[in-house]
Amino acid sequence: MKFSKLAEYYEKLEATSKRLELVDILSKLFGESDSAEIGKICYLIQGRVAPFYMPVELGMAESMVAQAIAKAYGKTKEDVIKSYRHLGNIGLAAQELAKNHKAFANLSVSDVFGELRKIADLGGEGSVEKKIVTLAQILKDLDSVSVKHVVNIPLGTLRLGIGDPTVMDALSIAKTGDKKLRPIIEDAYNKTSDLGYVAEEFFKHGEKGLSTIKLIVGKPVRPALAERMPNADEVVKRMGDKFAAEPKFDGFRVQIHKTGDKVEIFSRNLEDMTHSFPDLAEGVLKEVKAKSVIMEGEAIAYNPQTEEFLPFQETTKRRRKYKIEETAKALPLVCFAFDILYLDGEDVTGKPEVERRKLLEKIVSKDLPAGRQVNQTIRIAEQRVISTAKEIQEFFNEAISDGLEGLMIKKLDAPYKAGGRGFHWIKFKRASSGDLADTVDCVLLGIYSGKGKRTEFGVGGLLVGIYNDKDDVFETISRVGTGLTDEEFRKVHEIGKKLRLDKKPARVKSKIEPSYWVVPKEVLEIYADEITKSPIHTAGEEDGIGYALRFPRLVKFREADKRAEDATTVEEIKKLYKNQYGKK
């Protein structure tokens, strides 16, 4: 496929404000693609040259891209910046300058992908100039519409609003005419977190190719998710005679991949965090007895003198690109391993919890019982097999007194469900009658400009939403204007500058209009007094009435810990609403 053809589809995708139209346009694009380029197209439509979990970036700032545009069309950098300021988008500026230029070549999708990947791989002395020259040559060889979109890729500003579920629906429709293969595509994706790889295997080998996709060390597995229950009695009813209970830590969920002497650590958001956690990587090599393994745990900062766990705000300081060794000494991490997915060549996700736990205990060094190890970086989370509501409450009280969030309750006979939410795991956190039993993870959808004192921050309030995983859209649930410090208002302003959009994204369903929309990316933990019904918001809307949060306050930014699609779902909100007063 010629890149100019892909650019035509970019134009159509950019123009729509409806999610179903996105699926339709994408399925037609995929229908024109072959197995050699489908993977590359899946990356490119999301502005990438690699899957999201790979730390592959083109490393070009606006100034460098402006220089490349100038070099391509015989202009000065100042000319480009002037046009950019006038038109408000660097892609439009490049398109305008390219209109009177005849492309030297009609590049294919694979040609452009290969050159962009080359830019990402350039490093060291002289790499800045090489990146500029390489991008300039790509632009010379493309038509003006293609140029408009290509220059946004190095800057991470190609914002077509395409989520992974939308891509999966479109892949199925492209091959079968309907969504019947979506669950099989999703299962393969949950195992590898790599849509490009999955699409390529699907286009090469069909449905059979999808069924042969296995866990691969180095490709993160999409994490299993827990359901919520309102009280201990309901947990016992759901779980049966016996079940496992573990402390719920308020840290980073991490997925550890080890093969030989190589260790990779991924966040819950599937981001490669190996560089930030050298102490964890070293601990894995010393303390995990396996040739190859994929295991999950919770990393939490602690005080080695007092053995006290530190709050999430302290743990989050370990997410950094600079002064890593220094911060590791000041805020050492302990990782409490709680599950194993792969061991020495075997996928063990299909084994029941009780068997996976035994495998985990075999490979992690222990100088004391689980949960009580000292002088170890990798420890096994304490687990108790219990059967009554009284035992749940007692263990819960212990966890809270230790400064932890609560408990995770697990079915003993349940497999590990990659990417799935279900009652195989239940999170049990504080709850009191009549109140909202838990915080809600909301997605920032829009920003209201500041008035009065807040004028200096540029932000007066936030429009937040939750995720409708059935329709792959974000639905509004609240406006938030309290609970933010001055510093947090400034942080939202910076987020807004990076993610600002000219129009409502196609995957956002809203009846109200903020001062401006943002890319649905940032997840915020919100606490509210209760969930109410509202004609203003679209979350779980039926007959014109949706759900809303009453008196919402910001608890914390989830940083890179959660993707927007991992936010609280509509179904969870409905359950929380019913649980508040035992509403039916």
VOGU-3710 file (C-alpha; in Angstrom, 3 decimals, decimal comma):
1> mkfsklaeyy> 0,000/0,000/0,000  1,229/3,501/-0,866  1,485/5,835/2,104  -0,697/8,337/0,235  -3,547/5,779/0,455  -3,016/5,436/4,234  -3,039/9,260/4,478  -6,483/9,304/2,817  -7,707/7,051/5,605  -6,028/9,291/8,200
11> ekleatskrl> -8,136/12,156/6,812  -11,361/10,161/7,159  -10,488/9,001/10,674  -9,625/12,528/11,730  -12,911/13,913/10,373  -15,296/11,604/12,241  -16,689/12,177/15,721  -18,436/8,794/15,946  -16,889/5,600/17,238  -18,867/3,302/14,889
21> elvdilsklf> -17,584/5,291/11,920  -14,018/4,781/13,199  -14,590/1,013/13,143  -16,085/1,148/9,637  -13,235/3,261/8,218  -10,575/1,096/9,856  -12,129/-2,166/8,625  -12,014/-0,838/5,055  -8,380/0,223/5,519  -7,464/-3,225/6,863
31> gesdsaeigk> -9,350/-4,815/3,973  -6,925/-3,111/1,579  -3,858/-4,247/3,567  -1,781/-7,399/3,289  0,048/-9,468/5,913  3,409/-7,755/5,245  2,103/-4,308/6,191  -0,910/-4,831/8,487  1,271/-4,853/11,621  3,000/-1,620/10,588
41> icyliqgrva> -0,379/0,006/9,845  -1,681/-0,979/13,297  1,279/0,844/14,865  1,122/3,870/12,547  -2,584/4,608/13,088  -1,753/5,023/16,785  1,237/7,232/15,978  3,800/4,538/16,828  6,578/2,553/15,159  6,511/-0,189/17,825
51> pfympvelgm> 4,025/-1,605/20,347  3,228/0,707/23,275  5,204/-1,337/25,797  8,474/-0,845/23,909  10,348/2,349/24,869  10,853/3,249/21,200  10,455/6,976/20,608  11,533/9,086/17,643  13,107/11,623/20,011  12,339/14,776/18,022
61> aesmvaqaia> 11,173/18,041/19,602  9,135/20,677/17,740  12,277/22,624/16,924  13,860/19,600/15,196  10,699/18,797/13,226  10,463/22,456/12,137  14,068/22,269/10,895  13,275/19,083/8,927  10,240/20,749/7,298  12,358/23,802/6,424
71> kaygktkedv> 15,091/21,617/4,917  12,570/19,633/2,853  10,986/22,701/1,251  13,850/25,218/1,085  12,442/27,456/3,820  13,861/28,765/7,070  12,968/27,338/10,458  11,429/30,746/11,257  9,129/30,444/8,197  7,879/27,104/9,466
81> iksyrhlgni> 7,308/28,335/13,034  5,472/31,428/11,740  3,136/29,231/9,671  2,717/26,834/12,626  1,660/29,683/14,925  -0,750/31,017/12,332  -2,401/27,639/11,601  -2,139/26,200/15,120  -0,842/22,781/14,063  2,562/21,778/12,750
91> glaaqelakn> 0,954/19,243/10,399  -1,146/21,943/8,737  1,952/24,170/8,459  3,897/21,369/6,756  0,970/20,615/4,437  0,759/24,284/3,377  4,485/24,432/2,603  4,353/21,119/0,713  1,487/22,113/-1,625  3,760/23,609/-4,288
101> hkafanlsvs> 6,331/20,833/-3,956  6,335/17,796/-6,244  7,094/14,587/-4,359  10,266/12,823/-5,554  8,877/9,350/-4,897  5,586/7,682/-4,063  6,654/5,887/-0,878  4,919/2,785/0,433  3,711/2,319/4,003  6,666/-0,008/4,631
111> dvfgelrkia> 9,126/2,597/3,254  7,864/5,331/5,591  7,632/2,977/8,571  11,216/1,794/7,982  12,595/5,347/7,789  10,693/6,467/10,893  11,984/3,427/12,770  15,495/4,345/11,600  15,027/7,791/13,196  13,957/6,144/16,473
121> dlggegsvek> 17,067/3,924/16,443  19,508/6,797/15,849  21,545/7,799/18,896  24,882/9,190/19,989  26,998/11,965/18,538  25,548/13,643/15,465  22,191/11,895/15,819  20,208/15,153/16,020  21,317/16,247/12,552  20,846/12,725/11,151
131> kivtlaqilk> 17,257/12,617/12,458  16,494/15,996/10,862  18,010/14,974/7,505  16,177/11,612/7,497  12,792/13,186/8,280  13,391/15,924/5,662  14,004/13,264/3,005  10,806/11,401/3,951  8,845/14,652/3,579  10,383/15,399/0,162
141> dldsvsvkhv> 9,171/12,021/-1,065  5,554/12,431/0,066  2,466/14,361/-1,055  1,140/17,221/1,072  -1,661/15,242/2,785  0,796/12,506/3,816  3,207/15,153/5,092  0,486/16,662/7,312  0,175/13,400/9,251  3,779/12,155/9,192
151> vniplgtlrl> 5,197/15,230/10,966  2,839/14,607/13,903  4,213/11,095/14,490  7,644/12,150/15,895  5,899/14,644/18,194  3,327/12,159/19,493  0,531/14,457/18,316  -1,151/12,188/15,761  -4,441/12,041/17,650  -6,982/9,992/15,750
161> gigdptvmda> -8,684/8,724/18,933  -8,291/5,037/18,084  -8,355/2,604/20,999  -7,269/-1,031/20,984  -10,863/-2,424/21,126  -11,728/-0,347/18,055  -8,778/-1,862/16,172  -9,768/-5,391/17,235  -13,364/-4,927/16,059  -12,120/-3,597/12,716
171> lsiaktgdkk> -9,654/-6,499/12,225  -12,478/-9,023/12,676  -14,842/-7,148/10,329  -12,114/-6,803/7,671  -11,764/-10,587/7,472  -15,224/-11,919/8,316  -17,687/-9,052/7,794  -18,665/-9,054/11,491  -17,176/-9,008/14,999  -17,359/-12,757/15,660
181> lrpiiedayn> -13,559/-13,171/15,863  -13,124/-10,218/18,254  -12,927/-12,482/21,397  -10,218/-14,651/19,774  -8,257/-11,587/18,626  -8,573/-10,116/22,120  -7,358/-13,322/23,760  -4,208/-13,247/21,580  -3,745/-9,559/22,354  -4,148/-10,159/26,106
191> ktsdlgyvae> -1,270/-12,650/25,940  1,151/-10,360/24,064  -0,015/-6,706/24,374  1,114/-6,292/20,764  -1,679/-5,539/18,273  0,734/-5,272/15,350  2,088/-8,768/16,004  -1,422/-10,208/16,509  -2,730/-8,575/13,312  0,214/-9,905/11,308
201> effkhgekgl> -0,306/-13,472/12,573  -4,052/-13,169/11,873  -3,513/-11,968/8,304  -0,844/-14,615/7,618  -2,503/-17,654/9,162  -6,145/-16,717/9,823  -8,094/-17,796/12,902  -5,748/-20,776/13,346  -2,803/-18,382/13,627  -4,498/-16,561/16,516
211> stiklivgkp> -5,067/-19,779/18,466  -1,351/-20,643/18,312  -0,214/-17,360/19,914  1,344/-18,084/23,314  2,877/-16,084/26,137  6,296/-14,733/25,150  8,867/-13,606/27,720  9,514/-9,937/26,909  5,964/-9,226/25,703  3,887/-8,091/28,706
221> vrpalaermp> 0,658/-9,936/29,478  -2,379/-7,733/30,033  -3,088/-7,955/33,767  -6,034/-9,752/35,345  -8,462/-7,359/37,064  -10,541/-7,691/40,218  -14,229/-7,146/40,908  -15,623/-5,348/43,981  -17,991/-6,552/46,695  -19,762/-4,409/49,297
231> nadevvkrmg> -19,029/-6,482/52,427  -17,403/-9,639/53,776  -20,667/-11,630/53,848  -21,171/-11,041/50,111  -17,576/-12,132/49,456  -18,156/-15,448/51,245  -21,381/-16,045/49,271  -19,518/-15,450/46,007  -16,313/-17,363/46,854  -17,672/-20,506/48,503
241> dkfaaepkfd> -16,255/-22,675/51,309  -12,553/-21,755/51,086  -10,618/-18,973/49,391  -7,282/-17,197/49,556  -6,748/-13,722/50,989  -3,684/-11,500/50,505  -2,838/-7,951/51,617  -3,614/-5,259/49,011  -0,579/-3,016/48,737  -0,750/0,649/47,731
251> gfrvqihktg> 2,197/0,626/45,355  2,998/-0,141/41,710  1,741/-3,338/40,172  4,674/-4,780/38,227  5,077/-7,686/35,834  8,538/-9,214/35,890  9,959/-11,060/32,864  13,198/-13,021/33,227  15,041/-15,159/30,731  18,603/-16,151/31,627
261> dkveifsrnl> 20,347/-13,023/32,925  17,938/-10,604/31,238  15,236/-8,994/33,362  12,451/-6,704/32,118  9,928/-4,997/34,375  6,601/-3,677/33,076  4,070/-1,457/34,815  0,356/-2,204/35,083  0,080/0,147/32,111  2,467/-2,153/30,149
271> edmthsfpdl> 5,236/0,458/30,176  8,829/-0,810/30,311  10,091/0,421/33,701  13,276/-1,689/33,895  15,517/1,401/33,787  13,717/2,956/36,772  13,928/-0,095/39,024  17,535/-1,412/38,925  17,200/-2,652/42,522  14,226/-4,852/41,578
281> aegvlkevka> 16,054/-6,237/38,525  19,066/-7,095/40,686  16,796/-8,715/43,273  15,170/-10,901/40,595  18,551/-12,196/39,392  19,673/-13,000/42,944  16,467/-14,279/44,493  14,280/-15,862/41,773  15,271/-19,433/40,946  14,023/-19,878/37,377
291> ksvimegeai> 15,604/-19,911/33,919  12,605/-18,112/32,465  9,605/-16,675/34,249  6,762/-14,157/34,033  5,498/-13,192/37,483  3,438/-10,406/39,011  3,864/-8,443/42,186  3,353/-5,102/43,876  6,377/-2,840/44,325  6,185/-0,524/47,293
301> aynpqteefl> 8,709/1,865/48,862  9,660/1,167/52,451  11,873/2,387/55,261  14,559/-0,308/55,791  15,223/0,870/59,355  11,624/0,612/60,588  10,331/-1,843/57,945  7,390/0,543/57,447  5,657/0,854/54,096  5,597/4,339/52,631
311> pfqettkrrr> 2,512/5,986/51,083  1,864/5,845/47,342  3,013/9,470/46,942  6,500/8,379/48,074  6,551/5,195/45,985  5,589/7,168/42,858  8,836/9,167/43,140  10,626/6,055/41,845  9,086/6,643/38,393  11,836/8,752/36,890
321> kykieetaka> 14,380/8,955/34,072  17,146/10,738/35,984  18,992/10,301/39,317  17,777/6,707/39,362  20,544/5,172/41,512  20,353/8,039/43,991  16,568/7,710/44,355  16,815/3,910/44,646  19,036/4,344/47,710  16,752/6,950/49,274
331> lplvcfafdi> 13,536/5,033/48,477  14,341/1,313/48,186  11,581/-0,910/46,822  10,314/-4,273/47,944  8,300/-6,346/45,482  5,661/-8,644/46,944  5,147/-11,384/44,335  1,550/-12,621/44,197  1,199/-14,626/40,973  3,102/-16,520/38,297
341> lyldgedvtg> 2,058/-16,773/34,644  4,925/-18,574/32,916  7,717/-20,825/34,185  10,634/-22,375/32,302  8,887/-22,607/28,949  5,370/-23,383/30,195  2,326/-21,105/30,234  0,806/-21,717/33,689  -2,117/-19,254/33,485  -4,529/-22,165/32,967
351> kpeverrkll> -3,543/-23,800/36,267  -5,687/-23,038/39,335  -4,605/-20,384/41,846  -3,615/-22,982/44,437  -1,148/-24,649/42,011  0,291/-21,362/40,751  0,911/-20,322/44,350  2,963/-23,502/44,978  5,068/-22,792/41,859  5,662/-19,227/43,049
361> ekivskdlpa> 6,803/-20,447/46,464  9,265/-22,851/44,823  11,128/-20,168/42,866  11,297/-17,227/45,291  13,930/-17,450/48,038  12,534/-17,469/51,565  14,405/-16,792/54,785  11,103/-16,467/56,698  7,431/-17,296/55,991  5,682/-15,451/53,166
371> grqvnqtiri> 5,074/-11,789/53,900  7,649/-11,748/56,717  10,900/-12,040/54,777  13,582/-9,474/55,565  16,734/-8,517/53,680  15,058/-9,525/50,433  13,948/-7,361/47,539  11,604/-9,983/46,067  9,265/-11,416/48,684  6,142/-13,521/48,483
381> aeqrvistak> 2,944/-11,795/49,534  1,426/-13,378/52,597  -1,559/-15,574/51,766  -4,100/-17,094/54,126  -6,664/-19,688/53,135  -9,833/-18,718/55,003  -13,566/-19,390/54,883  -15,556/-16,916/56,985  -16,556/-13,248/56,970  -15,031/-12,920/60,466
391> eiqeffneai> -11,625/-14,085/59,178  -11,846/-11,634/56,274  -12,566/-8,754/58,651  -9,741/-9,706/61,043  -7,170/-9,959/58,233  -8,521/-6,739/56,737  -8,049/-4,885/60,036  -4,448/-6,140/60,252  -3,730/-4,923/56,718  -5,196/-1,473/57,425
401> sdgleglmik> -3,151/-1,161/60,642  -0,025/-1,952/58,574  -0,835/1,046/56,335  -2,110/-1,089/53,435  -5,248/-0,659/51,295  -7,157/-3,784/52,258  -7,299/-7,324/50,884  -7,360/-9,227/47,615  -9,590/-12,303/47,822  -8,921/-15,106/45,305
411> kldapykagg> -10,736/-18,248/44,217  -8,501/-21,257/44,836  -9,595/-23,115/41,684  -9,549/-20,138/39,273  -7,093/-19,764/36,376  -5,307/-16,472/35,665  -7,551/-14,466/33,314  -5,251/-12,193/31,306  -6,951/-8,866/30,579  -10,167/-10,089/32,180
421> rgfhwikfkr> -12,209/-8,742/35,065  -14,206/-11,259/37,068  -15,059/-12,689/40,462  -11,979/-14,938/40,432  -10,384/-11,957/42,243  -12,229/-9,551/44,549  -10,731/-6,406/46,023  -11,952/-5,700/49,532  -11,429/-2,129/50,685  -12,963/0,110/53,334
431> assgdladtv> -16,729/0,556/53,159  -19,343/2,089/55,394  -23,116/1,945/55,109  -24,585/4,647/52,910  -21,255/5,903/51,601  -19,446/5,256/48,359  -17,521/2,089/49,176  -14,436/2,837/47,122  -12,634/5,466/45,118  -13,339/5,728/41,396
441> dcvllgiysg> -10,630/5,808/38,740  -11,802/8,460/36,277  -10,379/9,620/32,947  -9,703/13,309/32,356  -11,850/14,271/29,338  -11,918/18,063/29,370  -10,787/21,178/31,231  -12,665/24,302/32,291  -10,726/27,573/32,233  -10,055/29,231/35,580
451> kgkrtefgvg> -11,921/32,198/37,028  -11,024/34,434/39,956  -8,070/33,042/41,922  -7,816/30,081/39,554  -7,127/32,304/36,542  -3,403/32,112/37,351  -3,534/28,306/37,056  -5,367/28,324/33,726  -7,698/25,663/35,152  -10,942/26,088/37,055
461> gllvgiyndk> -12,269/22,547/36,941  -12,098/19,148/35,276  -14,595/17,083/33,321  -14,002/13,410/34,076  -15,543/10,197/32,843  -15,477/6,432/33,149  -14,988/3,681/30,569  -17,803/1,857/28,810  -15,910/-1,302/27,876  -18,812/-2,718/25,853
471> ddvfetisrv> -18,879/0,210/23,409  -15,231/1,318/23,834  -16,237/4,887/24,726  -15,694/7,236/27,666  -18,813/8,623/29,349  -18,916/11,671/31,613  -19,630/11,210/35,329  -18,551/14,394/37,091  -17,119/17,880/37,100  -14,324/18,204/39,662
481> gtgltdeefr> -13,370/21,582/41,101  -12,354/20,792/44,677  -9,717/18,722/46,425  -6,891/20,019/44,216  -3,946/21,906/45,650  -2,494/24,894/43,797  0,294/22,608/42,591  -2,215/20,054/41,278  -4,133/22,760/39,390  -0,827/23,733/37,755
491> kvheigkklr> -0,143/20,077/36,933  -3,546/19,751/35,225  -2,724/22,899/33,232  0,524/21,276/31,996  -1,348/18,067/31,113  -3,899/20,164/29,225  -1,201/21,894/27,180  0,157/18,510/26,063  -3,159/16,749/25,393  -5,428/19,595/24,203
501> ldkkparvks> -7,736/18,869/21,259  -9,679/21,135/18,901  -12,850/19,036/19,082  -14,501/16,299/21,101  -12,829/12,895/20,537  -14,898/10,291/18,704  -14,716/7,926/21,698  -16,158/10,447/24,182  -19,911/10,580/24,845  -20,942/13,843/26,499
511> kiepsywvvp> -23,895/16,223/26,792  -21,781/19,031/28,237  -18,928/21,029/26,765  -15,779/21,957/28,730  -13,617/24,943/27,767  -11,531/22,457/25,793  -11,258/18,692/25,285  -8,165/16,570/25,916  -6,967/13,183/24,688  -8,556/10,576/27,029
521> kevleiyade> -5,312/9,385/28,587  -4,812/10,694/32,130  -6,368/8,646/34,959  -7,314/10,350/38,244  -8,379/8,644/41,462  -11,528/10,399/42,720  -13,324/10,094/46,056  -16,958/11,177/46,358  -19,674/11,107/49,005  -21,952/8,980/46,869
531> itkspihtag> -23,113/8,059/43,378  -26,359/9,683/42,248  -28,533/9,707/39,112  -28,169/12,707/36,790  -29,693/13,965/33,513  -26,451/15,876/32,816  -23,984/12,985/32,594  -23,808/10,059/30,163  -22,208/7,351/32,369  -24,476/4,289/32,109
541> eedgigyalr> -27,207/6,450/30,600  -30,697/4,948/30,280  -33,752/6,984/29,207  -31,724/10,172/29,375  -30,478/9,610/32,950  -26,869/8,718/33,747  -24,777/8,316/36,908  -22,833/11,109/38,622  -20,459/11,547/41,552  -21,676/13,779/44,415
551> fprlvkfrea> -19,041/16,063/45,991  -16,058/14,584/44,094  -12,497/15,262/45,317  -9,197/14,398/43,695  -7,239/11,792/45,677  -4,252/11,396/43,373  -3,000/11,243/39,807  -2,528/7,599/38,783  0,450/8,744/36,673  1,457/5,996/34,209
561> dkraedattv> 0,079/3,289/36,508  -3,176/2,922/34,561  -4,270/3,294/30,974  -7,529/5,090/30,260  -9,117/1,746/29,344  -8,231/0,436/32,826  -10,353/3,114/34,517  -13,530/2,247/36,438  -16,163/0,821/34,097  -19,862/1,607/33,739
571> eeikklyknq> -20,739/-1,837/35,112  -18,618/-1,216/38,217  -20,359/2,126/38,811  -23,762/0,424/38,570  -22,666/-2,128/41,195  -21,259/0,572/43,486  -24,531/2,507/43,169  -26,559/-0,547/44,192  -24,160/-1,353/47,039  -24,428/2,089/48,666
581> ygkk> -27,761/1,518/50,379  -28,472/-1,998/49,201  -30,346/-0,433/46,257  -31,911/-2,955/43,883
//
